[in-house]
Structures are given as C-alpha cells and as structure tokens.
Amino acid sequence: MNRPGTTLLAGLPAAIGSHFDDLFEAGFRSAMDGLLNGGVIRIRDRAGSGVFMVCRQIGQRGADAMAKPAPALPALLRRSNAPDFVCDDPIVKRSMTDIADAVTLRMPVHITGETGTGKDLMARHAHTLSGRKGQFVPVNCGAVPENLFIAEIFGHERGAFTNARDEGSPGLARTADKGTLFFDEVADIPLAAQTSLLRFLDSMEVRSVGGQKTLKVDVQIVSATNRNLQEMVATKAFRADLYYRLNAFTIRLPALKARSDFAGVVRHLMQAMAPDTAVTDAAIARLALHSWPGNIRELKTALQRALVRRRMDYLDEDSFEDINTGEKNVDDSCDSCRPHPLSRSKCREIRSIFQMSGENISKTARVLNLSRTTVYKHVR
C-alpha cells in the first residue's frame, strides 16, 4: 500500500494482510466484475466514505484469476465494416440500416445535418461499406474557386487555360475511379458548374477541359451539406434536377443535443483521446445540459480542454465549470453539504443526475445505486 492509499484509508484496519472485504462494503468479486466491465465504479469504505475506482490494467495472478473467463471486448473496439463512431441513437440507426444496400446499388448518398454532426465520418463509412478498392476522394465544394471547379473535378490538359498546370491534371473524378467521390458542402457548387455535374452523374463520363477524349469512370457518389437544399431549389439557387439526382438515399444526422446516445459519444471520444482517463457519470450529466451548437466538434474541443487542465486521473463535473449549461444551481450543493468539501462533490453529482433525469428521484437513485431517501435529502 502506497502513501496515498494510507491517507485515503486512515482510520480503517488497512494493515498488510487485511482483506479487501474488511475495508470496503462492496465485495472484492463484485468490485472486480464492475472494473472488468469497463469504466469507473463507486464503492464505500467501512467508515462511510465514497471513492471512485478505475481499472487501468489487471494482471492474471493465481489459479482463481486464470480460471476466470476473459472479459468481452469493449463495444467501442472497431469491428469489420462497423462504423468507428457511435450510432446507437434510433434516428441514426434507422438511417444506417439500408446504407449498405444503397451503396451496393450505386445509389448516390446524400448526408444532411448541422455543422459538426459527423457527416464526413458517415461518408467514409459509406465508402467502407461499398467495398470499393479505389480511393475515398473528398471535394470541399466551398473551397474550390468557381472558375476552376470544372477543371478540378474533370481535369484539364496542358495549357488548357491561364494558370493551368504545365503537366495537366487528371481531375478528382478520375482519381476516384473504382472508389468514392465525396462532395462536401455540395450547396456551394457554382450554378454554372451544376449542369456539367448533372451530365456526369447521368453518364459517368469524364472529359477534361481542353481535351477531346471521353473516359468512363466507376465512382460511388456521396454528398453532404448543412444547408436546406429544398429551400435553395425553391429560390432557384440550386438545380432541382441535380438535387433529385444527389438525394437518392438520404441520411439525416440529428444534432448532438437531440441524440439519445450522448453518453456513448462522450466515452467514445475519451477512449480515442485519453483511454486511461475515466469520465464520471456526473460529468456526462453536466455536459448533456449544454446546447452544443457546434455539436460533436465542439464537444471534442471541450473534452480536450478539460484533459489539458485536469489535475486527477479522471474528469468529473468540476472539470467542465466553463461549460454553460443554462440551468440554475445544477452544479451547486445543498445547504447541509456546502460547508463540507468531502460531501460537496457527491452532493453535486446527485443533483446533476437528478437534473439530467428530469427531476426523477427514482431514476436518479437507480443510476447512482442509492436509496430514494438519500437522493431526496440532497435535492429537496
């Protein structure tokens, strides 16, 4: 037992040779099962203090440990053709159910959603599901100058126009042959170029600027935008025939604040950025109260900021004091706990989960494994 352990267990019979069950209310096997199932567990010592435990690495020692079956692989580990992002929300699940069939039939896939909702990740997943051997070629339609858009997509011959590359260019459509061509921010395609793009989608034939030869390509088309293309069609800012050609199969990604798998998204991002750093349920509850106008991109930045500032091996609700949740006193403690630093943290956690649950005492008690009486004492 090291020095911090001696301090934490002061007043308990924590001598060498003492058993775990003599010090903590939770049995050793129960605690180990919780750790092996992943995440952080809460236990109380015999003096009534609550502590967090997190598993970093468990060595196999002794016949009893060797006989224990290996824990299942975490759900976040990437599987064959499985997305490398969280998609447990029912709306996202419904959108993804038929995506494999859509790309098998070479249907153009159109992805809509607010900025930061993961449209690029979904486009790459569609490419993975297609099983195509060619490249995934993204085109940022808003970043290509209007007068160069056609040449960028279809290529150009040497000296075809002023400032053309001396060696010419094959174009992104040919680069994506046998792969996927992803038009990101498709609403920004210049009107003048939309006619040429429509002809390409109908025939899959490419002729470079300044060239005479036509070449047929085989590409999967995926497009994405955070704007309303239907409104743009109504105002004649976007061609109706091109719109109907692009949205053969549409995926709508919900805003982060509307997703039911918010906690899974947080844990997935943490697993990718800092797999050895746990995040408490109370911290997730606090984060869930924010509106997240920047969606997953904003959430990732907030987690990175908290990781830089952390002073412990885990992130709790105090790690996100700069997040504006919009609620009143959700991170405050009750009158009886406020003067006591050790009680204040647990009280804040109870009150955060209570707010997250829609002020449901029974649900809060189940989440935190506490009695309803204990919850009521902190939130009344």
RAGI-V628274 format. One record per backbone hydrogen bond with DSSP energy under -1.0 kcal/mol. CO is the residue of the C=O (numbers start at 1). NH is the residue of the N-H. Records with the same first field share a line. If there is no record, write none. Layout:
CO: NH  NH
This chain:
2: 6
3: 7
4: 8
5: 9
7: 10
9: 12
12: 14
15: 18
19: 22
20: 23  24
23: 46
27: 31
28: 32
29: 33
30: 34
31: 35
32: 36
33: 37
35: 38
41: 53
43: 51
44: 25
45: 48
49: 45
51: 43
53: 41
62: 66
63: 67
74: 77
79: 82
89: 93
90: 94
91: 95
92: 96
93: 97
96: 99
98: 102
99: 103
100: 104
101: 105
102: 107
108: 249
109: 223
110: 251
111: 225
112: 253
114: 117
116: 296
118: 122
119: 123
120: 124
121: 125
122: 126
123: 127
124: 128
125: 129
126: 130
128: 131
135: 180
137: 182
139: 141  184
140: 143
145: 148
148: 152
149: 153
150: 154
151: 155
152: 172
153: 173
155: 209
156: 169
157: 160
161: 164
165: 168
169: 156
171: 175
172: 176
174: 177
176: 179
178: 134
179: 220
180: 137
181: 222
182: 139  184
183: 224
184: 141
185: 188
186: 189
190: 194
193: 197
194: 198
195: 199
196: 200
197: 201
198: 202
199: 203
200: 204
204: 217
206: 215
208: 211
209: 157
215: 206
218: 178
220: 181
221: 109
222: 183
223: 111
224: 186
228: 232
229: 233
230: 234
231: 235
232: 237  238
233: 236
239: 243
240: 244
241: 245
242: 246
243: 247
249: 110
251: 112
255: 258
256: 259
261: 265
262: 266
263: 267
264: 268
265: 269
266: 270
267: 271
268: 272
269: 273
270: 274
274: 277
278: 315
280: 284
281: 285
282: 286
283: 287
284: 288
286: 289
287: 290
292: 295
295: 299
296: 300
297: 301
298: 302
299: 303
300: 304
301: 305
302: 306
303: 307
304: 308
305: 309
306: 310
313: 278
315: 280
316: 319
317: 320
320: 323
334: 338
337: 340
340: 344
341: 345
343: 347
344: 348
345: 349
346: 350
347: 351
348: 352
349: 353
350: 354
351: 355
352: 356
353: 357
354: 359
355: 358
360: 364
361: 365
362: 366
363: 367
364: 368
365: 370
371: 375
372: 376
373: 377
374: 378
375: 379
376: 380
